[in-house]
């Protein structure tokens, strides 16, 4: 989804998540961000979202959890996580929280791909859909394996696509 900054990409993504959960029988959605700040913003948008066909708020219908550690509650329907945290979860490693503070655009993302290993707690079919916020920063180079690990549909959100993103 390519839209200008402030045009409503997150709102469009939440609407899509709601419809996927309600009508397409999606079981669990991962909303992936590259900084803790973006995760907090996304969480606030999910918490106040009210669908046009129901008087209840999104989290009253579908549990939302912004991941702050390596545990994903079983009842969660929408997980909000940084790609760095999801990598650490798959690897079974602790995460230095400062790694979630800096945008992937602001650090050197060159180097070897981040290898993930199978994690039986979170099998490849754990998520049905992954929505990647600021996908132009996080879907290629060293983090690609985090996305490839899950057998899920991918939806990218960006205001500034580039050739690698579109590819």
C-alpha positions in Angstrom: 0.0 0.0 0.0 1.6 3.2 -1.2 0.1 6.4 0.3 1.6 9.8 1.2 2.7 10.4 4.7 -0.3 11.2 6.9 -2.8 9.8 4.3 -4.0 6.9 6.5 -1.8 3.9 5.7 -2.1 2.6 9.3 -5.9 3.2 9.3 -6.2 1.3 6.0 -4.1 -1.5 7.4 -6.2 -1.8 10.5 -9.4 -1.8 8.4 -7.8 -4.6 6.3 -6.9 -6.5 9.5 -10.4 -6.2 10.9 -11.9 -7.5 7.6 -9.4 -10.3 7.4 -10.2 -11.4 10.9 -14.0 -11.0 10.6 -14.6 -12.2 7.0 -11.6 -14.1 5.7 -11.2 -16.3 8.8 -7.6 -15.1 9.4 -6.5 -16.3 12.8 -3.6 -14.1 13.7 -2.0 -11.1 12.1 1.5 -9.7 12.7 1.9 -5.9 12.4 5.6 -5.5 12.0 7.5 -2.2 12.6 11.1 -1.2 12.7 11.1 1.0 15.8 9.5 0.8 19.2 8.0 4.3 18.7 6.2 3.1 15.5 4.9 0.1 17.4 3.5 2.3 20.2 1.8 4.6 17.6 0.3 1.5 15.8 -0.9 0.1 19.1 -2.7 3.4 19.9 -4.4 3.4 16.5 -5.6 -0.2 17.0 -6.9 0.6 20.5 -9.0 3.5 19.2 -10.2 2.0 15.9 -14.0 1.5 15.7 -15.2 -0.4 12.6 -18.2 1.0 10.7 -20.3 -2.2 11.2 -19.9 -2.6 15.0 -20.2 -0.2 17.9 -17.3 -1.9 19.8 -13.6 -0.9 19.5 -11.2 -3.2 17.7 -9.6 -4.6 20.9 -13.0 -5.5 22.3 -13.5 -7.7 19.3 -10.0 -9.0 18.7 -7.2 -9.0 21.3 -4.2 -6.8 20.3 -0.8 -7.1 21.9 2.3 -5.0 21.4 5.2 -7.4 22.2 7.5 -6.2 25.0 9.1 -9.5 25.7 9.5 -12.9 24.0 6.0 -14.2 24.9 3.0 -13.9 22.6 -0.3 -14.6 24.4 -2.3 -17.4 22.8 -5.5 -15.4 22.6 -3.8 -12.5 20.7 -5.2 -11.9 17.2 -3.0 -8.9 16.3 0.6 -8.9 17.4 2.5 -5.6 17.0 6.3 -6.2 17.1 9.5 -4.7 15.9 11.3 -6.9 13.3 14.3 -6.9 15.7 12.1 -8.4 18.5 10.5 -11.0 16.2 14.0 -12.0 15.1 15.0 -12.5 18.8 11.8 -14.5 19.5 12.5 -16.8 16.6 16.1 -17.3 17.7 15.1 -17.8 21.4 17.4 -14.9 22.4 17.0 -11.9 24.6 16.7 -8.6 23.0 18.6 -5.5 24.0 15.7 -3.0 23.9 18.0 -0.3 22.6 17.9 -2.2 19.3 14.3 -1.2 18.9 15.0 2.5 19.3 16.8 3.2 16.0 15.1 3.0 12.6 16.6 0.4 10.3 17.0 3.3 7.8 19.4 5.0 10.2 21.8 2.0 10.7 24.0 0.1 8.4 21.7 -2.7 7.1 24.5 -4.3 5.0 26.0 -7.5 6.0 25.0 -11.1 6.3 21.3 -12.0 6.5 19.9 -12.6 9.9 19.5 -16.4 10.0 16.5 -17.7 11.8 15.9 -21.2 13.1 12.7 -23.1 13.5 10.9 -22.3 16.7 8.3 -24.9 17.6 6.5 -22.3 19.9 5.9 -20.1 16.9 5.7 -22.4 13.8 5.8 -21.1 10.2 2.0 -21.0 10.0 1.6 -19.0 13.2 0.6 -15.8 11.4 -1.8 -15.7 8.4 -0.9 -12.2 7.4 2.1 -9.9 8.1 1.6 -6.1 7.6 5.0 -4.4 7.3 5.0 -0.7 8.3 7.6 1.4 6.5 8.4 -1.7 4.4 11.0 0.2 2.3 13.2 0.0 5.4 12.8 -3.5 6.6 11.9 -6.1 4.0 15.2 -6.6 2.3 18.9 -7.1 3.2 19.6 -8.7 6.5 16.0 -9.0 7.8 14.4 -10.8 4.9 14.6 -14.2 6.6 12.3 -13.0 9.4 9.6 -12.4 6.8 10.4 -15.6 4.9 10.2 -17.7 8.0 6.4 -17.4 8.2 4.1 -18.9 5.6 1.9 -15.7 5.5 0.6 -13.2 3.1 2.6 -9.9 3.2 1.2 -6.4 3.0 3.7 -3.6 2.8 3.0 0.0 3.9 5.2 2.8 2.6 5.1 6.5 1.5 8.5 6.2 -0.2 8.8 3.0 -2.3 12.0 2.2 -4.1 12.9 -0.4 -6.7 13.8 -3.0 -4.1 10.6 -2.5 -2.2 8.5 -2.9 -5.3 10.5 -5.9 -6.4 
